[in-house]
């Protein structure tokens, strides 16, 4: 399978690339703005599986111009895409009264705008005869009815928008061979969580959550489309 994963240089994305590249039949396009970490990831995958195929692509998802070039870069490497995992995320923990327009724009560019652009680009590479899967990684912070953390109004609202976009696209393309699903993740021990909440200990590791996502990405399109699924041991 040809699989595209954003936010691949750390946390859940890093573990996803390692897990999915363990199968030599998979070719992974690993996207991040951090070239050094992508290179380290590619090397680690080669050690774990000498036959692994991991192709790093450097892109800052907060830069719309760079996101627009992703389509051609992906096409240069693989002819089709079977799975897209929109895993990259930006978070700002700041009181509502202190959030600037720049803060809001940054979070939404990464969490929503780049997802729109990337899905539009990747859909043109999805085989019309073979089932494809687009997995959007949201958060329990954006899951309707869940408890909310103060300071995360920008992040949580962007993740709620991502869930809604998933439902919209599932309906709009229900007659296609593309499934759209969204996972609303609970607290997971990642660098991003540590940055937003220093000292907080999450119940799940990045590897554990990545294991669930990898299995879901591979098998869920047989059973579901347009679903927003909470994946959490707590609320949020």
N, C-alpha and C positions, 0 to 999 in steps of 0.2 A: 504493500500500500504506500501511497505518497501522502505524507502527513505534514501539515504546516502548523507550527506552534509558536505563538508570540510570548514574550516575557520569558525567554528560555535561559537567560543567563544566571538565574538564581531561583531559590525556593521551589515551588510546585512545578514551574516550567522546566527547570533544570532536571528535576527528578523524572518528569514526563518524558523528556528526550532520552534519558538513560534507559528507562523502562521500555519504551517503544522501539528504540534502536537495538535492543537485545535480540529482536527478531530480524534476521538478515534480509527478509523479504520486504522490510519497510525502508523507505527513504524518507528521512526527516529533514524538513527545512526549519532550522532553528533561528528565530528572529529576536534580536535584542539590540539595544544601542551600545552595549558594552562588548567591544570586539575582543578584548583580552579574556573575558570570562567565557565568551563563545568558543574561543580557541582552546581554552582549558577543558571545556565541556566536550568538544569534539575529540580531544586527546584521551580524555577519560573513557569515553564511549568506545574508542578504538582498543583500549586496554581490556575493557570488559568483554568486547566482542570484536575481534579483528576484522570481521566481515561487515561491521556496522557501516551504515551510510548516513552520515550527518553532514548537512550542508549549512554552514553558518551564513546568515545574511544580516549585516549591520543596518539598523534603521531606528531612528528616533520617532516613535509613534506620536509624539506631540508636535511633530513637524509635518504638516499636511503635504508639503512638496515631496519630502522623503517617502511618505506613505504611497503617494501616487506612482513612484518609481518601483515599488515593490512588485507590481504585476509583471513588468518586463523582466525583473531579476528572477522571479520565480519561474517564469516561462523559459528562461535560459537554462534552468536546472532540471525541470521535470515537465513532461508533456501534459499530465493531468494531476488533479488533486482529489483525493478520496476523503480526507478528513481535514478540517480546519478547527483548531482549538484556540479561541480568542482568550488567552490566559493573562495577557499583560494587564496591569492595573496601576493606577496612581492614587495615592491617598494623602490627604491633608487633614491633620487633627488640629482644628483651630476653632475658637469660639465664632459663632455666626456673625457677631458684630465686627469681627476682625477679618473676615474673609474678603479678599480683594477680587476685583474682576479678573486679574491675572491668575489668581489661585483657581477660581472657578473655571476659567478657560483652559488651564492646564489639565485639570482633572477630567473635564469633559472631552478634551481633545484625545486623551489617551483611552478613556473608558468607553466613549461613545463614538466620537467622530471617526477615529481611526478604524473602529470596528465596521462602520458603514462602508468606508472606502475599501477595506480589505475584503469584506464579503463581496462587494461589487466586482472586485478584481478576480477573486478566486472562483466565483461562480462560473465565469467564462471558461474555466479550466476543468470544470467538473463534468465527468462523463455522463451523457444523457441516458445511457443504457445501463449504468451501474449505480447502485445506491450510494449516495454520498452523505456525509454528516458534518454539520456545523455545530460546534459546541461552544456556547458562550459562558464564560465563568463569571458569575455574579457573586453576591454576598448575602448572607442572612441580614446584613444591615440594610439591604434594599428589598427584603422580602416583606410583603404586606402583612401586617399584624404582628411582626416580631418586635421584641424589645429593641430600642435604639440607643446608641451611645451618643452622648453629648459631644460636640466637636466634629462630628462626621457628616454634617448636612450635605456638603458638596459630594463626598464620596458615596454616601448611601443613596442619595437621589440619582446619581449617575448610574449606579448599579440597578436601581429600580427601573430606570429607563432602558437598560440593557435587557432586562427581563421582558419588558413590554415589546421591545423591538423583536425579540425572539418569537413571541406569539404572532406579531404582525407578519413576519416573514413566513412563518409556517403556514399561515392562512393564504398569503399571496401566492406561494409556490407549492400549494398542496397537491397540485397535479403533476409536479415534477418528481424527479428521483432524489431530491435533496431533503433530508430531515434537519430541522432546527430544534435544538433543545438547549436548556439553560440550567446550570447547576448553581444554586445559591449556597455557597460554602460557609460553614461556621468557622470558628477560630481555629487557625492552623499555625503551627510554629514556623514562621518564615521571617526573613529579614525585614520585609515590609511591615509585618505585625510588630516586630521589635522596635522599628523606627517610630511607629505611631503610638505604641504603648510599651515603653521600656520596662522590662521586668515582668511583664505579663507572661504567664505560662499557659499555653494552649493545650487542649487534651489530645490533639493529633499532630503528628510530625508531617513535614512536607512530603516525605516518601509515602506515608500511609494514605494521604489524600490523593497524591498522584496515582497511586495504585488503583484507587477507586475510579478516578477520572479516565485513566487509560482503558480500563475494562468497559466503562460506560461509552467512551468514544467509539470503541470497536464494535460493541454489541447492541447498544440501545436503539439504533435506527430500525432494527427489525421489529421493535415493539412499540415505539412511541415517537411522536412528533409534536412540536409546539408545547412541550411540557416545561414547567418551572419547578425544579425539584430541590427542596431543602436538604442539604447534606451537613448535618450538625448534631453534635451530642448535647448541645445546649441551645438556648435562645438568647442572643443571636449565636 
